[in-house]
Amino acid sequence: MELRPFTGHDEPLIVALDGDPEVMRYLTGGRPTPPQAVRERALPRLMRRYACLGGLPGFWAAREGEAFLGWFELRPVQDDSADTVELGYRLRRDAWGHGYATEGARALVELAFTGLGVQRITANTMTVNAGSRRVMEKSGLVYVRTYFGDWPERIDGSEHGEVEYEMTHDDWRLRRPE
């Protein structure tokens, strides 16, 4: 698997990814993102680069050969500081269950702690999203808390709240194989 920065040519890939109801199940309740919203909001966000990350993007397009798999996120929580970053991922349904999410997440954890000066990685998902939670755990993050946000719309399962996972640089260093 290869991770690369997004370009404007990736718009159709994001429209297709965000158009799959199963991919969007835990994000919008399965409603697709309209193409105009991808063009005007999602793609510019995916292409943004961060000075605090040495000019690297916060989101990475993932592919295996010529096949687009989805994206990975390693984005600063505060735009001007790499101390804490958020880890995330969104993969096409046909890429699920092949280890790509764990592979990409682990690669970005390694990058964060060896090359970017990150002190803490955080990740969040719905409590009921067992697959995403398993990826976080396999990537070395540990459960921190369950919380309930004030979301504008109810999604099936949201009554169980959201979970936060994290890993600190010190924890990573202690658990990292030499």
C-alpha positions, -999 to +999 in steps of 0.1 A: +000+000+000+012+035-008+001+068+008+003+100-012-010+135-009-043+143-024-047+164-056-076+180-073-078+150-097-090+129-068-125+144-066-142+115-083-126+091-059-138+110-029-173+114-044-175+076-048-161+069-014-184+093+004-213+081-017-213+046-003-239+043+024-220+016+043-188+037+043-208+067+057-228+047+082-211+059+113-205+094+100-238+106+085-261+076+091-254+065+055-263+097+037-238+103+008-218+135+007-231+156-023-205+161-051-206+199-046-198+194-009-168+172-018-156+198-043-161+228-021-153+215+014-140+179+016-113+180-011-098+213+000-096+199+035-080+167+023-054+186+003-045+211+031-009+211+042+003+221+077+034+242+085+036+225+119+040+192+102+068+205+080+045+212+051+030+177+050-007+171+044-030+161+072-047+135+049-032+109+027-047+090-003-041+053+000-038+030-030-027-005-038-012-005-073-037+016-093-066+009-070-078+037-047-084+023-012-095+054+007-077+079+030-058+082+062-056+112+085-028+125+107-039+160+113-030+185+141-058+191+166-046+227+167-035+241+133-003+256+146+010+227+168+021+192+161+020+182+198-014+164+194-026+149+162-058+131+152-055+097+135-083+086+112-092+066+082-119+060+057-117+031+033-138+018+004-159-012+015-140-036-008-108-027+011-123-036+045-109-067+062-076-068+043-054-052+070-051-019+051-065+002+079-041-012+105-011-010+080-018+027+072-025+037+108+007+020+121+027+038+094+013+072+104+019+064+141+055+057+132+058+089+112+042+110+139+066+098+166+098+095+147+097+124+123+071+150+133+077+157+170+042+145+180+036+140+217+001+125+216-021+108+190-059+107+195-086+089+176-124+088+180-153+068+167-188+058+176-188+033+205-207+007+183-181+009+155-162-023+165-141-024+133-127+010+137-121+004+174-102-028+166-079-009+142-071+017+169-062-011+193-041-030+168-023+003+160-013+006+197-038+032+208-056+026+241-092+034+252-094+067+272-131+074+276-167+073+263-184+106+258-217+120+245-216+149+221-244+172+211-247+161+175-271+179+152-287+146+139-291+112+155-274+083+139-283+047+148-260+037+176-252+072+187-271+067+219-241+046+230-218+076+226-184+081+211-151+067+223-117+083+224-084+064+221-049+077+224-012+070+225+016+092+239+051+094+226+064+079+259+039+050+257+049+043+221+086+044+230+081+019+258+061-005+237+081-002+205+102-033+196+139-024+193 
